[in-house]
Amino acid sequence: MESINIEISAENQQQADAILNALLEKKLVTGGQFIQAPARFWWKGEVVDMDYITITSFTVEGYKQQIIDVVEAVSAEEVPMVRFTEFEGNAKLEAWIKETLEI
């Protein structure tokens, strides 16, 4: 299975913790980092400014839909961002991802 880098949005730390914990409980991701930064985007016809948290992690191709389902169930956002990017990592990273997720 192909390794995937994942980014997931959260409006605050409480949401980010709930999302990551739900994914970890189902062993769909290897772990996660929280990146908090200001954000600006279009929402319902106007530009909105807010602090935002992005959860970054690793997973595999076969877990994409399950991750989307969990995030949509746990997130308080109307449109949670779940973005997947395929990548090639060094051999030890690739092996760790597969070992951690028991692939």
LINPEWO-V206064 format. One record per residue. PHI is phi in whole degrees, -180 to 180 (999 if undefined). OMEGA is omega in whole degrees, -180 to 180 (999 if undefined). Layout:
[[PHI	OMEGA] [PHI	OMEGA]]
//
This chain:
[[999	180] [-74	175] [-77	-176] [-131	169] [-91	-176] [-126	173] [-128	-177] [-132	-179] [-86	173] [-152	-178] [-80	179] [-159	-176] [-66	179] [-61	177] [-65	-179] [-60	179] [-62	-179] [-63	-180] [-65	-178] [-63	179] [-62	179] [-64	179] [-69	179] [-68	179] [-59	-180] [-91	180] [55	179] [-99	179] [-136	-178] [-82	-175] [157	178] [-171	173] [-118	177] [-107	176] [-117	-179] [-108	-178] [-158	174] [-65	179] [-137	176] [-142	-178] [-158	175] [-77	175] [-147	178] [52	173] [85	177] [-141	179] [-85	-177] [-116	173] [-112	176] [-163	169] [-78	-174] [-141	177] [-114	173] [-113	175] [-93	176] [-115	-180] [-162	175] [-121	175] [-153	177] [-128	-176] [-48	-174] [-68	-178] [-100	-173] [-56	-176] [-67	177] [-62	178] [-64	178] [-57	-179] [-60	-180] [-65	-179] [-61	-180] [-64	179] [-75	-174] [-94	-174] [-67	175] [-86	-178] [-73	176] [-66	178] [-131	179] [-71	179] [-87	172] [-129	-176] [-123	-180] [-114	176] [-135	176] [-71	178] [-153	171] [-115	178] [-106	175] [-65	-173] [-58	-179] [-68	177] [-65	179] [-59	180] [-66	179] [-63	179] [-59	-178] [-66	178] [-66	-179] [-62	-179] [-90	178] [57	179] [-91	999]]
//
